[in-house]
Amino acid sequence: MDFQNILFEVRDGVALITFNRPKALNALNPQTLEELARAVAAARDDDAVRVVVLTGAGDKAFVAGADITELQKMNPLEARLFAQKGQDVFFSLEDLPKPVIACVNGFALGGGCELAMSCDFIYASDKAKFGQPEINLGIIPGFGGTQRLARLVGRAKAKELCMTGEMIDAQQAKELGLVAKVFPHEALLEETLKAATAMAAKSCTALRAIKHVVDRGMDADLKTGCALEAEAFGVCFAGQDAKEGTTAFLEKRKPVFKGSFTS
């Protein structure tokens, strides 16, 4: 697949998408968003891909934000369309039935923080920095930052971070519930891929169901969410993985799951 601003590879059931504009701190421009959309679609349609990992090239940045050289030239309509494009791509990432891990190796600011929040969870380097600094440019987050951040860390803290433009480190982000785990910088990618590979060996049916129920249930009341869970629990038994998993447990062996995300 021909990309200029990202790298795309599949290994051991894991699709690794790397933002590859290190001189621009991997900033998001329209072309990079288009390439990300194509990479997400490729990961969605490839049965060999069971987990997706996003990271950034170089040691400084995951994604440092939207490309300010592009923003500076935009009129109101162009800015509106750019924001909508970013939101659409991030929703396509969020809506993947497959698990998506953000491997944040440095700055995740503005659009980079918004991108990481669109993933299922975040593993971060101890050198990572997070923030929504758009206020310092006289604008606001445009790729879903005000909405996802409030849902992840609470309304008041989200307002503070967006209104002050403050950057927080990985440990602070973990304490807020934004980051799942923090690793030493040099071990981050290895540990993330290790976790992703282990997850890729699990039941696709169950992984898809967990993602669906958690995401849909978050916007529902408790009883509705639990009803979604019961329904998805039952659906798991329609496939072969539930039989294989329970049989392997009773036979004291490792299960070999053969279900897919498309069946």
N, C-alpha and C positions, 0 to 999 in steps of 0.2 A: 504494500500500500504506500502510495507516494505522499509524504508529508514534508513540509519545510520547517515547521515550528514545533513539532512534537516527534517523539520516537514511540513506536508501537511494537511490542513483542509479546509473544505468548510462550510461557514456560511452565510445565507441570500444572496445567489447568488454570494458570494465573495470567491475565493480561496486564502487562505493565505499560502504563501510559506516562511518558516523561515529557514535561514541558521543556523545550530545548531552545530558549532564547537567553542564555546566561548573561550576555552583555547588556540585555534590557531587564535583567533580574526576572526573566520569564514572564514579563508583563503580558496581559491579554489585549490583543488587538483584534479587529474583525476577522482576519485570516486565521488566527489561532483559535478563535471560537468556532469557525467553520470546520477546522481540522478536528477539534475536539468532538464536535457533533458527529463527524464521520467515524471517528475512533469509537465513540460510544455505540453507534449503530453496529459497527463491526463486532464489538465485544458482545453485544446483545444477540446477534445472529449466528455466532460461532458456538456450536455445541461443545467444542473443546475448551471454551472459556467458562470457568465456574466461579471465579472471583476476579475482581478488577482492583488494581492498585494505581493510584495517581501520585506522582512525585515530581520534583523539579531538578533540572540539570544544574551542576555546580554546587558549591558549598554555601552559597549566600541566601538563596531564595527558593521557596516552593513556587509561589507566584506572588510577586510584589504588588499586584493590583492591576487595574486597567492601564493601558498605555496612555500616559498623560499627553504625549505628543499628538495622539489621535483626539483626545478629549478637547484639547485647546482649540481645535479647528471646527468643532461641531456647532451647528445651529440647534435650536430647540427640537426640531423634528428629528434631526439626525441623532441627537442624544436620546430621545425617546425610543427610537428604533434600535439603537445600540443597547439600551437597557433591556428592551424586550427580547432582543436576540440572546443576550447573556442569560436572562431568566429562562428562556425556552430551552437552551442547551443544558442549564443546570437542572431543570425539571426532568429532562430526558435522562440525565445521570441519576437523579433521585428515584426516578420511576423504573430503572433497570430492575428486573426480578432477581438479579444476581448481587451478592454483597459487593460493596465498594468501600475500599479503605483509602483514606488520605494519609500519605506518608510525608509529613511536613518536615522538611529538612532545613528550613530557614525562615525567611520572612513570608508570612501569609497575611498580607495586608489588603484592605479594600476588597477587590474582586477575588484575591487569593484566599482571604478568610471566608468570603461567601462561597467560593468553590469548595473549600474544605468542609464547610457546614452542609453542603449538598450531598456529601458522602455519608455512608452509614455510621462510621465513626472515624476518629482521628488518632493516629500514632504520631508522636512528635519527637524531634530531636531536642536535647536539652539546650540547644542553641536557638530553637525556634522562637519567633515573635509573632503575635497575633494582634490585629486591630482593625478598626474601621476609621481611617484617618481622613475620609472625604471632607469632613467639616473644615479642614485646613485649606481646602481648595475652593471653599464657598459652595460646595454641593453636598449631596447626601448619598448614601449607598444606593446603588441602582440594580444590583443583581440579587436582591432578596435579603440583603444584610439586616435591615431593620426588623424583618419578620422572623427569619430563622434564628437570629441571635437572641431575640426576646423569648422565643420558645425554648431555647437551650439554657440560657443563664438567668432568665427572669426579666420582667419588664423594666424595673428600675436600673439594674446593672447594664442592660442593653442601651438604655437611654444615656447613661453616664458614658459608656464607651463610645457611642456614636457622637455625643455632644462635645466630648473633650478631645476625641481623636487619640486617646491614650493607647500606647502599645503595652501589651502584657506578655510576660514570658511563658514558657511552656508549663512550668509548675503552677503559676497562677491560673492558667487556662485549665489545667487539670483540676484544681481545687474548685473552679467554677462549674465543672462538668462539661466543658467544651472539648477537652481532650481526654481520651480513654487511658492512654499510657504514654510515659515519657521514657526515652531510651538515650544512652550516650550517643552523641552525634555519629561517631564512626560505626556504631552497631545498628543504626536505625533501619536502613534498607534491609539488611540481613534478617533482623528480627521481624520486620513487617512481612517480608516474603515467607519467612518460616511460618508465621501465623496464617498467612493467606493460603499457603500450600496445604497446611493441616485442615483448614476450612474447606478447601477444594475437594478433599476426600470425604466430606460429609454428604448427607442426603440433599440433593438439589430441591426435592419436594419440600423438605422441612425448612431449608434455608429461605426458599421463596415464600413459604407460608409465614415464617417469623417476620420477615421484612414487611410483608403486606399487612399483617395483623397489628404490628407495633405502629407502623406509619398511619394506618387508617384509624386505629383505636385512639391515638393521641388526640384527635379532634372530635371524639365522641364521648358520651358519658360512660361511666364504668360498666353499667349493665349492657349497653350496646357493644362496647369493646369486648366484654367477655363472651357475648353471643357470637361476635366475629371469630373469636378464638375457638369456641366450641365447633363452629362450622368448619374452620380450617383444620382443626384436629381430626375431624371425621374425614375430610378430603384426603388427608395424608394416607389413610388406610385404603384408598382407591388405587394407590400405586404399589410397586413392588418393594420400595425401600423400607416401609414399615414392617413387612414380613421378614425381609432380610435382617433388619436391625434387631428385632425381637428374637429371631431364631439364632442369630450369631451370639447374642447375649446369653441365651440358655445353653448354647453349645460351647461357650467360653472361648470364642474366637473373634478375630477382628472382622467387622462387617465389610462387605464389598458392595457399595451402593452403585446401582446402574441407572437410576432414574435421571431424567434430564430436565432442564428448565422449560423445555418446549412441549413436554408431554406429561 
